Amino acid sequence: MSKPNPLDYTLWDADIIAEMIGQSPRYFKEYIVPAVGFPPAIRFPNTKGGRTTPRWKASDVVQWINKHQERRAA
């Protein structure tokens, strides 16, 4: 049995992802989050009946980033 990928159990918030991709949190929230194909957020319920700040699975975000890497011509 293979070891689980730690990124599968790690959640990142908007600030972490924005820093990773070299954008402001505002740009990330306005332009990246709603982009087609960006992974859906995870929001946990809270005790007041609302939901917590959105988080994303790190492994999903890394996969999305890698999918957008340009390929060099042979």
PyMOL Python script that loads the backbone (N, CA, C, O; Angstrom):
from pymol import cmd

cmd.read_pdbstr("""\
ATOM      1  N   MET A   1       0.845  -1.183   0.000  1.00  0.00           N
ATOM      2  CA  MET A   1       0.000   0.000   0.000  1.00  0.00           C
ATOM      3  C   MET A   1       0.891   1.247   0.000  1.00  0.00           C
ATOM      4  O   MET A   1       1.850   1.330   0.767  1.00  0.00           O
ATOM      5  N   SER A   2       0.571   2.203  -0.854  1.00  0.00           N
ATOM      6  CA  SER A   2       1.391   3.416  -0.938  1.00  0.00           C
ATOM      7  C   SER A   2       1.008   4.407   0.148  1.00  0.00           C
ATOM      8  O   SER A   2      -0.111   4.396   0.660  1.00  0.00           O
ATOM      9  N   LYS A   3       1.955   5.257   0.485  1.00  0.00           N
ATOM     10  CA  LYS A   3       1.718   6.280   1.493  1.00  0.00           C
ATOM     11  C   LYS A   3       0.820   7.371   0.921  1.00  0.00           C
ATOM     12  O   LYS A   3       0.933   7.709  -0.257  1.00  0.00           O
ATOM     13  N   PRO A   4      -0.071   7.922   1.741  1.00  0.00           N
ATOM     14  CA  PRO A   4      -0.914   9.011   1.247  1.00  0.00           C
ATOM     15  C   PRO A   4      -0.086  10.275   1.002  1.00  0.00           C
ATOM     16  O   PRO A   4       0.905  10.529   1.687  1.00  0.00           O
ATOM     17  N   ASN A   5      -0.504  11.040   0.036  1.00  0.00           N
ATOM     18  CA  ASN A   5       0.141  12.307  -0.281  1.00  0.00           C
ATOM     19  C   ASN A   5      -0.279  13.327   0.778  1.00  0.00           C
ATOM     20  O   ASN A   5      -1.474  13.579   0.932  1.00  0.00           O
ATOM     21  N   PRO A   6       0.670  13.924   1.514  1.00  0.00           N
ATOM     22  CA  PRO A   6       0.305  14.899   2.549  1.00  0.00           C
ATOM     23  C   PRO A   6      -0.508  16.071   1.991  1.00  0.00           C
ATOM     24  O   PRO A   6      -1.314  16.661   2.710  1.00  0.00           O
ATOM     25  N   LEU A   7      -0.300  16.413   0.708  1.00  0.00           N
ATOM     26  CA  LEU A   7      -1.056  17.515   0.128  1.00  0.00           C
ATOM     27  C   LEU A   7      -2.540  17.178   0.003  1.00  0.00           C
ATOM     28  O   LEU A   7      -3.372  18.081  -0.085  1.00  0.00           O
ATOM     29  N   ASP A   8      -2.879  15.897  -0.005  1.00  0.00           N
ATOM     30  CA  ASP A   8      -4.293  15.507  -0.062  1.00  0.00           C
ATOM     31  C   ASP A   8      -5.027  15.871   1.227  1.00  0.00           C
ATOM     32  O   ASP A   8      -6.256  15.937   1.248  1.00  0.00           O
ATOM     33  N   TYR A   9      -4.273  16.105   2.297  1.00  0.00           N
ATOM     34  CA  TYR A   9      -4.872  16.414   3.590  1.00  0.00           C
ATOM     35  C   TYR A   9      -4.551  17.824   4.065  1.00  0.00           C
ATOM     36  O   TYR A   9      -4.811  18.179   5.214  1.00  0.00           O
ATOM     37  N   THR A  10      -3.989  18.614   3.176  1.00  0.00           N
ATOM     38  CA  THR A  10      -3.624  19.991   3.507  1.00  0.00           C
ATOM     39  C   THR A  10      -4.594  20.931   2.813  1.00  0.00           C
ATOM     40  O   THR A  10      -4.881  20.777   1.626  1.00  0.00           O
ATOM     41  N   LEU A  11      -5.099  21.912   3.567  1.00  0.00           N
ATOM     42  CA  LEU A  11      -5.993  22.918   3.002  1.00  0.00           C
ATOM     43  C   LEU A  11      -5.295  24.264   2.998  1.00  0.00           C
ATOM     44  O   LEU A  11      -4.649  24.640   3.976  1.00  0.00           O
ATOM     45  N   TRP A  12      -5.427  24.993   1.889  1.00  0.00           N
ATOM     46  CA  TRP A  12      -4.847  26.319   1.752  1.00  0.00           C
ATOM     47  C   TRP A  12      -5.948  27.355   1.645  1.00  0.00           C
ATOM     48  O   TRP A  12      -7.003  27.097   1.066  1.00  0.00           O
ATOM     49  N   ASP A  13      -5.699  28.531   2.207  1.00  0.00           N
ATOM     50  CA  ASP A  13      -6.661  29.629   2.066  1.00  0.00           C
ATOM     51  C   ASP A  13      -6.241  30.527   0.904  1.00  0.00           C
ATOM     52  O   ASP A  13      -5.205  30.306   0.278  1.00  0.00           O
ATOM     53  N   ALA A  14      -7.055  31.534   0.630  1.00  0.00           N
ATOM     54  CA  ALA A  14      -6.822  32.421  -0.516  1.00  0.00           C
ATOM     55  C   ALA A  14      -5.481  33.136  -0.417  1.00  0.00           C
ATOM     56  O   ALA A  14      -4.803  33.309  -1.430  1.00  0.00           O
ATOM     57  N   ASP A  15      -5.089  33.549   0.770  1.00  0.00           N
ATOM     58  CA  ASP A  15      -3.821  34.275   0.931  1.00  0.00           C
ATOM     59  C   ASP A  15      -2.620  33.405   0.554  1.00  0.00           C
ATOM     60  O   ASP A  15      -1.687  33.880  -0.094  1.00  0.00           O
ATOM     61  N   ILE A  16      -2.643  32.148   0.954  1.00  0.00           N
ATOM     62  CA  ILE A  16      -1.534  31.242   0.648  1.00  0.00           C
ATOM     63  C   ILE A  16      -1.445  31.004  -0.855  1.00  0.00           C
ATOM     64  O   ILE A  16      -0.360  31.069  -1.433  1.00  0.00           O
ATOM     65  N   ILE A  17      -2.582  30.730  -1.487  1.00  0.00           N
ATOM     66  CA  ILE A  17      -2.576  30.449  -2.919  1.00  0.00           C
ATOM     67  C   ILE A  17      -2.176  31.691  -3.706  1.00  0.00           C
ATOM     68  O   ILE A  17      -1.399  31.602  -4.656  1.00  0.00           O
ATOM     69  N   ALA A  18      -2.703  32.842  -3.314  1.00  0.00           N
ATOM     70  CA  ALA A  18      -2.354  34.089  -4.008  1.00  0.00           C
ATOM     71  C   ALA A  18      -0.850  34.327  -3.961  1.00  0.00           C
ATOM     72  O   ALA A  18      -0.245  34.696  -4.967  1.00  0.00           O
ATOM     73  N   GLU A  19      -0.253  34.119  -2.808  1.00  0.00           N
ATOM     74  CA  GLU A  19       1.200  34.302  -2.682  1.00  0.00           C
ATOM     75  C   GLU A  19       1.946  33.300  -3.559  1.00  0.00           C
ATOM     76  O   GLU A  19       2.931  33.652  -4.207  1.00  0.00           O
ATOM     77  N   MET A  20       1.483  32.068  -3.578  1.00  0.00           N
ATOM     78  CA  MET A  20       2.124  31.028  -4.386  1.00  0.00           C
ATOM     79  C   MET A  20       2.167  31.389  -5.859  1.00  0.00           C
ATOM     80  O   MET A  20       3.169  31.152  -6.534  1.00  0.00           O
ATOM     81  N   ILE A  21       1.072  31.965  -6.362  1.00  0.00           N
ATOM     82  CA  ILE A  21       0.998  32.251  -7.789  1.00  0.00           C
ATOM     83  C   ILE A  21       1.414  33.683  -8.118  1.00  0.00           C
ATOM     84  O   ILE A  21       1.314  34.117  -9.266  1.00  0.00           O
ATOM     85  N   GLY A  22       1.875  34.407  -7.114  1.00  0.00           N
ATOM     86  CA  GLY A  22       2.401  35.747  -7.350  1.00  0.00           C
ATOM     87  C   GLY A  22       1.341  36.788  -7.657  1.00  0.00           C
ATOM     88  O   GLY A  22       1.581  37.718  -8.426  1.00  0.00           O
ATOM     89  N   GLN A  23       0.169  36.633  -7.057  1.00  0.00           N
ATOM     90  CA  GLN A  23      -0.922  37.582  -7.263  1.00  0.00           C
ATOM     91  C   GLN A  23      -1.412  38.093  -5.910  1.00  0.00           C
ATOM     92  O   GLN A  23      -1.100  37.520  -4.866  1.00  0.00           O
ATOM     93  N   SER A  24      -2.167  39.156  -5.944  1.00  0.00           N
ATOM     94  CA  SER A  24      -2.761  39.662  -4.708  1.00  0.00           C
ATOM     95  C   SER A  24      -3.958  38.782  -4.335  1.00  0.00           C
ATOM     96  O   SER A  24      -4.560  38.156  -5.208  1.00  0.00           O
ATOM     97  N   PRO A  25      -4.304  38.732  -3.050  1.00  0.00           N
ATOM     98  CA  PRO A  25      -5.501  37.981  -2.663  1.00  0.00           C
ATOM     99  C   PRO A  25      -6.752  38.478  -3.393  1.00  0.00           C
ATOM    100  O   PRO A  25      -7.624  37.683  -3.744  1.00  0.00           O
ATOM    101  N   ARG A  26      -6.837  39.780  -3.618  1.00  0.00           N
ATOM    102  CA  ARG A  26      -8.004  40.326  -4.324  1.00  0.00           C
ATOM    103  C   ARG A  26      -8.081  39.798  -5.754  1.00  0.00           C
ATOM    104  O   ARG A  26      -9.145  39.373  -6.205  1.00  0.00           O
ATOM    105  N   TYR A  27      -6.957  39.824  -6.465  1.00  0.00           N
ATOM    106  CA  TYR A  27      -6.930  39.307  -7.834  1.00  0.00           C
ATOM    107  C   TYR A  27      -7.302  37.832  -7.844  1.00  0.00           C
ATOM    108  O   TYR A  27      -8.097  37.388  -8.672  1.00  0.00           O
ATOM    109  N   PHE A  28      -6.727  37.082  -6.923  1.00  0.00           N
ATOM    110  CA  PHE A  28      -7.025  35.653  -6.832  1.00  0.00           C
ATOM    111  C   PHE A  28      -8.526  35.421  -6.676  1.00  0.00           C
ATOM    112  O   PHE A  28      -9.109  34.611  -7.396  1.00  0.00           O
ATOM    113  N   LYS A  29      -9.146  36.124  -5.745  1.00  0.00           N
ATOM    114  CA  LYS A  29     -10.576  35.927  -5.475  1.00  0.00           C
ATOM    115  C   LYS A  29     -11.462  36.372  -6.638  1.00  0.00           C
ATOM    116  O   LYS A  29     -12.487  35.749  -6.914  1.00  0.00           O
ATOM    117  N   GLU A  30     -11.067  37.452  -7.319  1.00  0.00           N
ATOM    118  CA  GLU A  30     -11.905  38.001  -8.389  1.00  0.00           C
ATOM    119  C   GLU A  30     -11.730  37.296  -9.731  1.00  0.00           C
ATOM    120  O   GLU A  30     -12.685  37.182 -10.500  1.00  0.00           O
ATOM    121  N   TYR A  31     -10.514  36.822 -10.018  1.00  0.00           N
ATOM    122  CA  TYR A  31     -10.244  36.305 -11.349  1.00  0.00           C
ATOM    123  C   TYR A  31      -9.876  34.820 -11.411  1.00  0.00           C
ATOM    124  O   TYR A  31     -10.195  34.147 -12.391  1.00  0.00           O
ATOM    125  N   ILE A  32      -9.222  34.317 -10.397  1.00  0.00           N
ATOM    126  CA  ILE A  32      -8.783  32.919 -10.433  1.00  0.00           C
ATOM    127  C   ILE A  32      -9.869  31.987  -9.907  1.00  0.00           C
ATOM    128  O   ILE A  32     -10.193  30.987 -10.547  1.00  0.00           O
ATOM    129  N   VAL A  33     -10.427  32.307  -8.754  1.00  0.00           N
ATOM    130  CA  VAL A  33     -11.444  31.433  -8.148  1.00  0.00           C
ATOM    131  C   VAL A  33     -12.605  31.156  -9.103  1.00  0.00           C
ATOM    132  O   VAL A  33     -13.017  30.003  -9.229  1.00  0.00           O
ATOM    133  N   PRO A  34     -13.147  32.177  -9.782  1.00  0.00           N
ATOM    134  CA  PRO A  34     -14.272  31.883 -10.679  1.00  0.00           C
ATOM    135  C   PRO A  34     -13.876  31.307 -12.049  1.00  0.00           C
ATOM    136  O   PRO A  34     -14.749  30.997 -12.860  1.00  0.00           O
ATOM    137  N   ALA A  35     -12.577  31.162 -12.309  1.00  0.00           N
ATOM    138  CA  ALA A  35     -12.127  30.651 -13.602  1.00  0.00           C
ATOM    139  C   ALA A  35     -12.599  29.211 -13.805  1.00  0.00           C
ATOM    140  O   ALA A  35     -12.628  28.410 -12.871  1.00  0.00           O
ATOM    141  N   VAL A  36     -12.963  28.909 -15.037  1.00  0.00           N
ATOM    142  CA  VAL A  36     -13.389  27.554 -15.380  1.00  0.00           C
ATOM    143  C   VAL A  36     -12.265  26.581 -15.056  1.00  0.00           C
ATOM    144  O   VAL A  36     -11.122  26.790 -15.465  1.00  0.00           O
ATOM    145  N   GLY A  37     -12.576  25.546 -14.341  1.00  0.00           N
ATOM    146  CA  GLY A  37     -11.604  24.515 -14.026  1.00  0.00           C
ATOM    147  C   GLY A  37     -10.876  24.689 -12.707  1.00  0.00           C
ATOM    148  O   GLY A  37     -10.213  23.762 -12.243  1.00  0.00           O
ATOM    149  N   PHE A  38     -10.991  25.884 -12.083  1.00  0.00           N
ATOM    150  CA  PHE A  38     -10.327  26.030 -10.779  1.00  0.00           C
ATOM    151  C   PHE A  38     -11.079  25.165  -9.773  1.00  0.00           C
ATOM    152  O   PHE A  38     -12.309  25.126  -9.800  1.00  0.00           O
ATOM    153  N   PRO A  39     -10.370  24.472  -8.892  1.00  0.00           N
ATOM    154  CA  PRO A  39     -11.025  23.555  -7.959  1.00  0.00           C
ATOM    155  C   PRO A  39     -12.055  24.257  -7.072  1.00  0.00           C
ATOM    156  O   PRO A  39     -11.866  25.409  -6.681  1.00  0.00           O
ATOM    157  N   PRO A  40     -13.134  23.562  -6.762  1.00  0.00           N
ATOM    158  CA  PRO A  40     -14.137  24.148  -5.875  1.00  0.00           C
ATOM    159  C   PRO A  40     -13.598  24.297  -4.450  1.00  0.00           C
ATOM    160  O   PRO A  40     -12.764  23.512  -3.997  1.00  0.00           O
ATOM    161  N   ALA A  41     -14.088  25.311  -3.767  1.00  0.00           N
ATOM    162  CA  ALA A  41     -13.677  25.563  -2.381  1.00  0.00           C
ATOM    163  C   ALA A  41     -14.349  24.576  -1.434  1.00  0.00           C
ATOM    164  O   ALA A  41     -15.386  23.985  -1.735  1.00  0.00           O
ATOM    165  N   ILE A  42     -13.720  24.431  -0.296  1.00  0.00           N
ATOM    166  CA  ILE A  42     -14.290  23.653   0.810  1.00  0.00           C
ATOM    167  C   ILE A  42     -14.662  24.657   1.885  1.00  0.00           C
ATOM    168  O   ILE A  42     -13.835  25.467   2.303  1.00  0.00           O
ATOM    169  N   ARG A  43     -15.903  24.601   2.327  1.00  0.00           N
ATOM    170  CA  ARG A  43     -16.367  25.493   3.397  1.00  0.00           C
ATOM    171  C   ARG A  43     -17.048  24.644   4.457  1.00  0.00           C
ATOM    172  O   ARG A  43     -18.031  23.954   4.186  1.00  0.00           O
ATOM    173  N   PHE A  44     -16.518  24.704   5.653  1.00  0.00           N
ATOM    174  CA  PHE A  44     -17.092  23.936   6.747  1.00  0.00           C
ATOM    175  C   PHE A  44     -18.202  24.733   7.423  1.00  0.00           C
ATOM    176  O   PHE A  44     -18.134  25.962   7.471  1.00  0.00           O
ATOM    177  N   PRO A  45     -19.210  24.062   7.940  1.00  0.00           N
ATOM    178  CA  PRO A  45     -20.250  24.784   8.673  1.00  0.00           C
ATOM    179  C   PRO A  45     -19.696  25.282  10.003  1.00  0.00           C
ATOM    180  O   PRO A  45     -18.791  24.677  10.577  1.00  0.00           O
ATOM    181  N   ASN A  46     -20.246  26.385  10.483  1.00  0.00           N
ATOM    182  CA  ASN A  46     -19.842  26.859  11.806  1.00  0.00           C
ATOM    183  C   ASN A  46     -21.032  26.815  12.757  1.00  0.00           C
ATOM    184  O   ASN A  46     -22.142  26.465  12.356  1.00  0.00           O
ATOM    185  N   THR A  47     -20.802  27.165  13.996  1.00  0.00           N
ATOM    186  CA  THR A  47     -21.842  27.052  15.020  1.00  0.00           C
ATOM    187  C   THR A  47     -22.957  28.078  14.868  1.00  0.00           C
ATOM    188  O   THR A  47     -24.009  27.940  15.491  1.00  0.00           O
ATOM    189  N   LYS A  48     -22.742  29.100  14.051  1.00  0.00           N
ATOM    190  CA  LYS A  48     -23.753  30.135  13.864  1.00  0.00           C
ATOM    191  C   LYS A  48     -24.635  29.864  12.653  1.00  0.00           C
ATOM    192  O   LYS A  48     -25.445  30.710  12.275  1.00  0.00           O
ATOM    193  N   GLY A  49     -24.486  28.694  12.045  1.00  0.00           N
ATOM    194  CA  GLY A  49     -25.287  28.337  10.892  1.00  0.00           C
ATOM    195  C   GLY A  49     -24.722  28.802   9.569  1.00  0.00           C
ATOM    196  O   GLY A  49     -25.316  28.560   8.518  1.00  0.00           O
ATOM    197  N   GLY A  50     -23.596  29.460   9.609  1.00  0.00           N
ATOM    198  CA  GLY A  50     -22.951  29.923   8.383  1.00  0.00           C
ATOM    199  C   GLY A  50     -21.870  28.959   7.951  1.00  0.00           C
ATOM    200  O   GLY A  50     -21.884  27.777   8.294  1.00  0.00           O
ATOM    201  N   ARG A  51     -20.941  29.488   7.197  1.00  0.00           N
ATOM    202  CA  ARG A  51     -19.824  28.679   6.714  1.00  0.00           C
ATOM    203  C   ARG A  51     -18.514  29.415   6.978  1.00  0.00           C
ATOM    204  O   ARG A  51     -18.475  30.642   7.076  1.00  0.00           O
ATOM    205  N   THR A  52     -17.461  28.640   7.089  1.00  0.00           N
ATOM    206  CA  THR A  52     -16.139  29.204   7.354  1.00  0.00           C
ATOM    207  C   THR A  52     -15.537  29.793   6.080  1.00  0.00           C
ATOM    208  O   THR A  52     -16.103  29.670   4.994  1.00  0.00           O
ATOM    209  N   THR A  53     -14.397  30.425   6.231  1.00  0.00           N
ATOM    210  CA  THR A  53     -13.640  30.972   5.110  1.00  0.00           C
ATOM    211  C   THR A  53     -13.314  29.846   4.134  1.00  0.00           C
ATOM    212  O   THR A  53     -12.992  28.740   4.568  1.00  0.00           O
ATOM    213  N   PRO A  54     -13.388  30.099   2.834  1.00  0.00           N
ATOM    214  CA  PRO A  54     -13.103  29.025   1.880  1.00  0.00           C
ATOM    215  C   PRO A  54     -11.656  28.560   1.943  1.00  0.00           C
ATOM    216  O   PRO A  54     -10.734  29.343   2.173  1.00  0.00           O
ATOM    217  N   ARG A  55     -11.491  27.277   1.735  1.00  0.00           N
ATOM    218  CA  ARG A  55     -10.178  26.646   1.685  1.00  0.00           C
ATOM    219  C   ARG A  55     -10.180  25.718   0.471  1.00  0.00           C
ATOM    220  O   ARG A  55     -11.237  25.306  -0.008  1.00  0.00           O
ATOM    221  N   TRP A  56      -8.990  25.400  -0.015  1.00  0.00           N
ATOM    222  CA  TRP A  56      -8.857  24.514  -1.165  1.00  0.00           C
ATOM    223  C   TRP A  56      -7.866  23.422  -0.835  1.00  0.00           C
ATOM    224  O   TRP A  56      -6.889  23.651  -0.122  1.00  0.00           O
ATOM    225  N   LYS A  57      -8.124  22.219  -1.360  1.00  0.00           N
ATOM    226  CA  LYS A  57      -7.174  21.121  -1.179  1.00  0.00           C
ATOM    227  C   LYS A  57      -5.898  21.473  -1.922  1.00  0.00           C
ATOM    228  O   LYS A  57      -5.922  21.783  -3.114  1.00  0.00           O
ATOM    229  N   ALA A  58      -4.791  21.422  -1.208  1.00  0.00           N
ATOM    230  CA  ALA A  58      -3.496  21.769  -1.790  1.00  0.00           C
ATOM    231  C   ALA A  58      -3.202  20.919  -3.016  1.00  0.00           C
ATOM    232  O   ALA A  58      -2.702  21.431  -4.018  1.00  0.00           O
ATOM    233  N   SER A  59      -3.505  19.632  -2.951  1.00  0.00           N
ATOM    234  CA  SER A  59      -3.225  18.752  -4.086  1.00  0.00           C
ATOM    235  C   SER A  59      -4.017  19.161  -5.318  1.00  0.00           C
ATOM    236  O   SER A  59      -3.500  19.075  -6.431  1.00  0.00           O
ATOM    237  N   ASP A  60      -5.265  19.606  -5.148  1.00  0.00           N
ATOM    238  CA  ASP A  60      -6.080  20.067  -6.283  1.00  0.00           C
ATOM    239  C   ASP A  60      -5.498  21.335  -6.898  1.00  0.00           C
ATOM    240  O   ASP A  60      -5.470  21.484  -8.120  1.00  0.00           O
ATOM    241  N   VAL A  61      -5.033  22.252  -6.044  1.00  0.00           N
ATOM    242  CA  VAL A  61      -4.466  23.509  -6.538  1.00  0.00           C
ATOM    243  C   VAL A  61      -3.162  23.243  -7.292  1.00  0.00           C
ATOM    244  O   VAL A  61      -2.940  23.815  -8.359  1.00  0.00           O
ATOM    245  N   VAL A  62      -2.311  22.395  -6.759  1.00  0.00           N
ATOM    246  CA  VAL A  62      -1.048  22.063  -7.427  1.00  0.00           C
ATOM    247  C   VAL A  62      -1.332  21.409  -8.779  1.00  0.00           C
ATOM    248  O   VAL A  62      -0.664  21.713  -9.767  1.00  0.00           O
ATOM    249  N   GLN A  63      -2.303  20.527  -8.826  1.00  0.00           N
ATOM    250  CA  GLN A  63      -2.678  19.878 -10.083  1.00  0.00           C
ATOM    251  C   GLN A  63      -3.177  20.912 -11.092  1.00  0.00           C
ATOM    252  O   GLN A  63      -2.831  20.844 -12.271  1.00  0.00           O
ATOM    253  N   TRP A  64      -3.985  21.864 -10.637  1.00  0.00           N
ATOM    254  CA  TRP A  64      -4.493  22.920 -11.507  1.00  0.00           C
ATOM    255  C   TRP A  64      -3.348  23.785 -12.040  1.00  0.00           C
ATOM    256  O   TRP A  64      -3.321  24.122 -13.224  1.00  0.00           O
ATOM    257  N   ILE A  65      -2.405  24.143 -11.167  1.00  0.00           N
ATOM    258  CA  ILE A  65      -1.248  24.939 -11.583  1.00  0.00           C
ATOM    259  C   ILE A  65      -0.450  24.183 -12.642  1.00  0.00           C
ATOM    260  O   ILE A  65      -0.094  24.753 -13.673  1.00  0.00           O
ATOM    261  N   ASN A  66      -0.170  22.914 -12.397  1.00  0.00           N
ATOM    262  CA  ASN A  66       0.615  22.120 -13.336  1.00  0.00           C
ATOM    263  C   ASN A  66      -0.085  21.971 -14.687  1.00  0.00           C
ATOM    264  O   ASN A  66       0.574  21.908 -15.725  1.00  0.00           O
ATOM    265  N   LYS A  67      -1.397  21.917 -14.675  1.00  0.00           N
ATOM    266  CA  LYS A  67      -2.159  21.779 -15.913  1.00  0.00           C
ATOM    267  C   LYS A  67      -2.009  23.010 -16.807  1.00  0.00           C
ATOM    268  O   LYS A  67      -2.190  22.927 -18.021  1.00  0.00           O
ATOM    269  N   HIS A  68      -1.677  24.159 -16.198  1.00  0.00           N
ATOM    270  CA  HIS A  68      -1.567  25.392 -16.958  1.00  0.00           C
ATOM    271  C   HIS A  68      -0.126  25.751 -17.353  1.00  0.00           C
ATOM    272  O   HIS A  68       0.141  26.832 -17.879  1.00  0.00           O
ATOM    273  N   GLN A  69       0.773  24.830 -17.089  1.00  0.00           N
ATOM    274  CA  GLN A  69       2.164  25.073 -17.485  1.00  0.00           C
ATOM    275  C   GLN A  69       2.270  24.958 -19.002  1.00  0.00           C
ATOM    276  O   GLN A  69       1.769  24.004 -19.597  1.00  0.00           O
ATOM    277  N   GLU A  70       2.920  25.927 -19.613  1.00  0.00           N
ATOM    278  CA  GLU A  70       3.104  25.912 -21.064  1.00  0.00           C
ATOM    279  C   GLU A  70       4.069  24.798 -21.459  1.00  0.00           C
ATOM    280  O   GLU A  70       5.018  24.484 -20.741  1.00  0.00           O
ATOM    281  N   ARG A  71       3.800  24.221 -22.600  1.00  0.00           N
ATOM    282  CA  ARG A  71       4.654  23.166 -23.134  1.00  0.00           C
ATOM    283  C   ARG A  71       5.580  23.770 -24.177  1.00  0.00           C
ATOM    284  O   ARG A  71       5.169  24.617 -24.971  1.00  0.00           O
ATOM    285  N   ARG A  72       6.818  23.334 -24.170  1.00  0.00           N
ATOM    286  CA  ARG A  72       7.783  23.800 -25.172  1.00  0.00           C
ATOM    287  C   ARG A  72       7.615  22.996 -26.454  1.00  0.00           C
ATOM    288  O   ARG A  72       7.345  21.796 -26.428  1.00  0.00           O
ATOM    289  N   ALA A  73       7.780  23.687 -27.565  1.00  0.00           N
ATOM    290  CA  ALA A  73       7.728  23.014 -28.853  1.00  0.00           C
ATOM    291  C   ALA A  73       8.961  22.126 -29.013  1.00  0.00           C
ATOM    292  O   ALA A  73      10.061  22.496 -28.601  1.00  0.00           O
ATOM    293  N   ALA A  74       8.767  20.966 -29.608  1.00  0.00           N
ATOM    294  CA  ALA A  74       9.889  20.019 -29.794  1.00  0.00           C
ATOM    295  C   ALA A  74      10.810  20.444 -30.908  1.00  0.00           C
ATOM    296  O   ALA A  74      11.794  19.760 -31.189  1.00  0.00           O
TER     297      ALA A  74
END
""", "prot")
cmd.dss("prot")
cmd.show_as("cartoon", "prot")
cmd.util.cbc("prot")
cmd.orient("prot")
